[in-house]
Amino acid sequence: MFRATDWFTEEEVVSVARDMIRIPSDWNEPLREKCVLDYICAFFDRHGIEYRRQPIDENRYNIIAAYKGKGGGKTLLLNGHVDTVPAYEMEFPPFEGFLSDGYLHGRGAVDMKGAVAAMMMSLVVCKRANLPLAGDLIVTAVVGEEGKSEGTEALVLEGLKADGAIVGEPSNFDYAIGHRGLEWIELTVYGKIAHSGVAEKGINAISHAARLIQALEREVISKLKERTNPYTGPSILNFGRIEGGTQPSTVADSCKIQIDRRYVPEETVEQVIGEIQAVIDKLSAEDPQFQAKLTLMPENVMNRLHHVPMLTDPDHEIVTTLAGVVEEVTGRKPEVSTKRGWTDGGLLSHYLGIPTVICGPGDISYSHSKNERIAVAQLVQAVEIYVQTAMRFCGLSQL
């Protein structure tokens, strides 16, 4: 019986993950992800792995690497992002990548340089073992997932093809076949400035913003409880931030409300935006002094695509194959999660039509945390899971 662990060592995959942790790649870095991408290219060069760079901007690019099959099989895509959130105030030096008690520690360890290291090692295993895959195994190391997802957006716009995909976000090897879409929406409510001593001469934007919030609670949020999907959970709207006015003695002439809107696969972007705009229009019709504008927040807006939902048939071959492999490798039947945040899997699934599963090493509770870490044992298991899944999904041209 073939075992990936016969073709690599624990020290190898740990070394790759540690090396990437030691290269900061958050949005505060002048070159963003470039240095860690250059490291990955050098790694592939050393191991004779075919890859190409897909330009994103002046310094940044995606890496599309592949182990080519012999023909006639399905193509499996492994997708992972190499950017991280900033280190913030971590409990230990964030970029040392030190080992302790069976864990590798550091920013990006679990979200998600550990999984990317396992994907890279999966290609090396296939190369070393000369695995006779029938289909191709593709690994994409992408940029920008923690921001606008411009990396995977570029894969979509190029029209990358695959028959199934695994996005390696941390899941403790449970898996998700669906998650909600995401839009960040800003509502700017306009008023008229005046001194508070003659407040009647002004129009208070804060008061009108309060009316808008109440109307959204009544007209939109109350209906969202009825919209739910068994693989994504319910549709939600959250008021995340509000800011308005200049000082207590002045009638506020503007107020901004920032909304996080998570929507289920049965809803559309147009519906999400349209329902909120309809509330604004209704308030404006009732009161000529009410003025508000809806915009999508630029921090969340891609160049051409939206943060759409993901949903894959639970009986699709990529789902059943991966779940079976996980159970064999870990000795535990994986569970289907409905509490998944947004991932690049939404783009692959919705726009490219690639059946996609979210499954990776590590505990999601350590993502973005002050004590981010990943279990070394799960790094090793991830390589085995990805290789074994490729063998079964892509097929073998010979025994």
Steps between C-alpha positions, in 0.01 A plus 500: 500500500636839402570743783607857441691493829747259340607778264553799731593568860331693775804725517460593133141624520568675832803671348297632208223631725753653740689671218180662374398612850836674527413710192235759597234533229221719635361819348737719702806353327633726221512210252202319655530129407785525247779365722310189606397440140863522393580240767235263361635540146852418622363192678329377183816567299704282738253216474433517127132593535339671200346837577425840358450846640169678440555878538267690733671838529850647488647278773246228561398188316325166545689174461331228297691174541411156367587135494382387159303181467533252217159584354141390530445593864340786691688812611522583871577853617651578841463869583668692782580862577842624611396834650427536871350758729756719681669366814320750726585425867596134500602311814835399349732617219272464198757417235733251668302189413607313812396150605353423841291209631437363152387833353654741252438857616485829313291734292362307206568157650136397478359768268631370280867449429488158665246374248691659211816320617307172498373570148852577380628178654216309333642593160847396613369162615335441162822595322727286718273197483434550128133446576313398185207736549258499210390861560692809607564619853513880510609717793424873499672724753304823486518851640255731669245265658505697825401808302336518157585146380663643190711184470220248454302760308783492244473120478130537427543771239764288326256209493702241691349154452469214747252225579519546875673728749611498861560830677729428795361740759540363856224259596661228714422283197128548534367648180258754359316473170334837532533844649320830475583785269636825642447867425626795702256786448527861611193718539565873509211700645498872422369786712539876535743656743379751763585614851326288761346818646294529182484132416171548318693673220700189435431141397652246736669222303547291816128504571428400142763225523317364804180494298680314223636240742155442646350471153762246394433299814130506422505457122809285438646335810163366615470307172852357498421243769288321242791475256734220593690222332596174674861533381554872562277601789266801498516826309609789725548877507726657762543869581873505563592868527335840516659844491344843470508864594784724609429597863210512748396860433457454127218333309661213311504551125612145422504154656648178363381148577716204401329166448622142467247309290536120481262338255408142411536338155130546433549880506677717244726804531236704320236391751723580797571851375150556367326424830707758686457757223123443511493598869694818420263582217196444721630732772585764239149482357347540846728790600653734238767599756628143524802443276732201499738328259602134483852405390703180509802552723821517291689291757280207400445562130684288243585629156211324326354229722305475826558298817235249399373196694629146449293183481608155381284189464563287812505190277752633251805280449745757637301517824460128554856423394655758731279403794594134458871578485482723807335222697763248393795727577378649827290211630209739555195558283504867402199718569336746265529855635247778436696766692752585233602859431543616141779337299641510148300183445199720426671636189612160374159346557270781385685652207698202368252229591767291673355278775695617804559379854659693787732269695839557657728441796482702818241643736321806362478649850874578474453701179589868542562431870767610745625141529465374142631145460451174313557141607799340328312171484226668295755643256617147429144371475410779258763385251369144522140613460569721198708235323258215570207714386684583179568130434133410536343808340744543211532126454805285426600404148654177631541314829 
